[in-house]
Amino acid sequence: MESNHLKPLTVNGAVITVSSTRKPETDTSGKALMDLLSAAGIEVTHYAVIPDDQERIRSEVRAALLRANCVVVTGGTGLTPDDVTIEAVAPLLEKTIDGFGELFRLKSYEEIGTAAILSRAIAGVVDGRAVFCIPGSTKAVTLAAREIIIPEVRHILTHASAGQR
């Protein structure tokens, strides 16, 4: 991509782990994600581990959006009854980035085969900020961050923030 297509901007990250069993001390996926973002020069300004509860998830995403322009929610994207991350976050998105989920599932398919269809990974934009919802496994977090989010977040934010503030 041409460099004149990107606005100079600072990316601040937020990591929200949705899990009824993990705590900050046992959140290996959240830690991996924070390490990957930091290594890419993205300061993580918000971190939380919260239970699988729609209102808690929405509230935490709103809080993260006050401190970061790249919010990654990990966990709660599957098909079990308590997987409600997508239901919580999707209504907040002003625009969806459909290609994110499609590409994530394609890349997941290359690693795990047809089980990739169980992922409901999504992404979108809220008030000029990017929000990503990805599965909670460390392998999925690493794949999404390394292969899609980190390479494209500045591009996404350049477009999403056009005309903002």
N, C-alpha and C positions, 0 to 999 in steps of 0.2 A: 504494500500500500504506500502511496505517496505520503511523504512526511507533511506536506502542506494540507493534508486531509485531516490531520489531528490537531486539536487545540492543545496548547500547553495547559495542563491541568494536573492537580495533585489528586491522586487516588487514595482515599482512606477506606479501609476495610472494616467490616463488621462480621463476626462469626457467631451464629446462633445455632446451637446444637439442640435438637428436639429429641428428647429421650426420657422415658419414665424410669430408666435404670442407671443411666450414667450421671456422674458428678464431675466437676472440673478435674478432679484428680484421676479419673478413669476415662476421660474423654480423649482417646487417642486420635480419633478422626478430627475433632476440633483443633487439637494441638498440631496435627499434620497440616491442616489447612492454614492455620496461623503462621506456621513455619514457612510454608510455600509462599504465602502472600508477602511476608517480611523479606524473604530472599529475593522477591521480585521488586522490592522497594516500595511496597504498599504497607503503610503503617496500619496496624489493627487498633482501632480506637474504641471498639465495643466488642465485648464477649459475654455470652451467657449460655447456660445450660438450663433448659426449661422442659417441663413435662408436655406430653402430647395432649394439649388442650387448645382449642381454636382461639378462644379469647386471649389466653396467655401468649400464644404465638403472634397474633395480630398486634397486641400491645408491645411485645418485644421488638417486632419489626418496625413499628412506628418509632419507638425509642431509638433504635439503631439508625434509622433514616435521619435523625437529628444530628448524628455524629459521624456518619459515613456516607459515601456515595457509591459504595460497592458492598452490598449486603448479601452474605451467603448463608442460607438456612440449610442445615444438613440434618437429615433424618426425617422420619414421618412421611416419606413419599411413596410407600408401598401400598399394598392392598388390604392389610389387616384392618379390622374395625377401628383400632386406635391410631392409624396413620391418617392424620388430619392436616398435615402441613399444607398440602395443595388447596384444600377447602378453605383454610384460614388465609392464605396469602393471595390466591388468585383474584378475589374480589378487590384487593388493594391495587392491583396493577392497572395503570392507565393505558398502557400498550403492552402487548405480549411480544416476546422474541421467540416465535415458534421454532425457528431454526436451531435454537439452543437445545431444546429437548430432543429434536430429531437427530442432531449431530451427536449428542451425548449417548443416545440409544444406539446409534451406528457404531460409535467407538466402543461402547460397552459390549455390543454384539461380537466385535472382533476379539474381546477378552473372555467373555463368559457365555457366548452363544445365545440361543433363543430366550434364555431367562431375562435378557435385556428388556423384553417387552413388559416386564413387571414394573419397570421404573416409570414413574410419572414426573420425571424431572421437568421443571419449567423455568422460565425467566421472563422478566419484563422490566418496565420502567415505572417509577413513581416519582413525580416531581423532579424529573431530570436525573434521577439516581437509578442505578441498576440493582435489581434484586434477582438472585438465583436460588432455586430450591433444588437440592440434590440429595441422593441417597446418603445414608449415614455410615456406610462402610468406609474404612480407610482407603481401600482400593478405589472406590468410586469417587471419593473426595479428591484423591490425588489425580485421577484421570481428568475429572472436570476442571480442576484448578490449573494443572499443567498444560492440558491440551486445548482448552477452550477459554476459560474465564480470564486467566492472566494474559494470554496473547491478544484478546479482543476487548478487554474492559475499557481501555482508553478510547478505542474506536466507538464503542457503544456510548460512552459518556459524551464524546464529542457530538454525536448525533442527538442524544437524549437531552443534552443541555442547551442545544441551539435555541436561541431566543429566551433562555432562562436568565434571571437576575442580571 
